[in-house]
Amino acid sequence: MPNQPLQNQTRIYLDNAATTPLSQVARDAMSPYFDEVFGNASSPYAVSRQARNAVDKSRSQVAALIGAHADEIAFTSGGTESDNWALLGVALANIESLKESGLNQNKGHFIVSSVEHHAVLEAASTLRELGFMVDEVRADALGVIAPETIAELLKPSTLLVSVMAVNNEIGTFQPVEAIGRLCRERGVLFHTDAVQAPGKIAVDVEKWSCDLMSLSAHKFGGPKGVGALYIRRNTVMKSLLRGGGQERARRAGTENVPGIVGFGAVALEAREKLESGSEHLRNLQSELENGLNKIPGAQINGFGFRRAPHITNVSLPNQRAETLALNLDLKGFAVGTGSACASGAIEPSHVLSAMGLDRETSRASLRISLGVQNTLEEVEEFLETLKNLIHREGRKGREGL
């Protein structure tokens, strides 16, 4: 029996902060490495040397995207692994030195922000279980982490500060340059989760004074299952994955050659098209937010501080985000109600809660995230559909009185 077409298909995809479509550039670059050049990049013969050369080329492409050296890029399975490795790798490296100095883990201190991705927050919980001290720096009402609030928490024993570059739920572009400079002045390692940044804003590890940076390919047109951790030269880290000597003995496991090649291809494309791509996204976001602001009572969360051009989080009064997202899906639109990794949770977004939004406002919030493939016509159609749904729900509510 032939496959039946889906009854309800997504026509207009507006959840690009969760993942993006695979770009044609990545698809074309990856294709030979599934069959023609299938070798293990760590083996010595011709087909494997070809794979190794491809990995090395991609490493240089990813490094160029963020202003790094190629040998500072270690490929991972994605942003979650990179975030975990950044925090836990530093902790593991310091356990030994702390013991040698007559101290214990309780003298090792970390700072993370309250609006981080769960990959950072859960890693921080593990640090506490290991006996390290962890402080959580609070965000303000716009979701911003002020450098001075971090300065107040820094201790002589602080090992690392982790603040994400672009928030995955509200799009806030944190003042990472000032935070990184503060950490550098105080001799503290600085890690940033930059997963949502490439292709939308310029990323520069030197300008941001980063020691560690997390990246993920599928957030800007690359394949799923591949990411990277930037590790500044001379940064002392321990490996999380033990086994072989891949990634310069930093991360064991056979390299995902097709994925890495796709990552390199979109890194090159994102660098070359940053200006035009970000301008296109900004135009779409402006159209979207102008339309949302015409909805009575709508509140764009984080508005008033600089944000990346692809993420808009809006609270809609007297609505349930889950219901709206479901009804939009039935109309062929895909939108988010928060972080994709927390989409099964019934609790309000931890990011919106950290900003001081009450439970009802948080649960009435949609995340609309744009991609370079989206058009103004799609944004206009989405706005019209959303307004019709809100009007319909409002009418139902009045009829039920």
Secondary structure, DSSP 8 states (H G I E B T S, - for coil): ------SS--SEE-BTTT-----HHHHHHHGGGTTTT---TTS-SHHHHHHHHHHHHHHHHHHHHHT--GGGEEEESSHHHHHHHHHHHHHHHHHHHHHHTT--GGG-EEEEETT--HHHHHHHHHHHHTT-EEEEE---TTS---HHHHHHH--TTEEEEE--SB-TTT-BB--HHHHHHHHHHHT-EEEEE-TT-TTTS---TTTTT-SEEEEEGGGGTS-TT-EEEEE-TT-----SS-SS-HHHHTS-S---HHHHHHHHHHHHHHHHTHHHHHHHHHHHHHHHHHHHTTSTT-EETTTTS-B-TTEEEEE-TT--HHHHHHHHHHTTEE-BSS-GGGTT--S--HHHHHTT--HHHHHTEEEEE--TT--HHHHHHHHHHHHHHHHHHHHHHHHT-
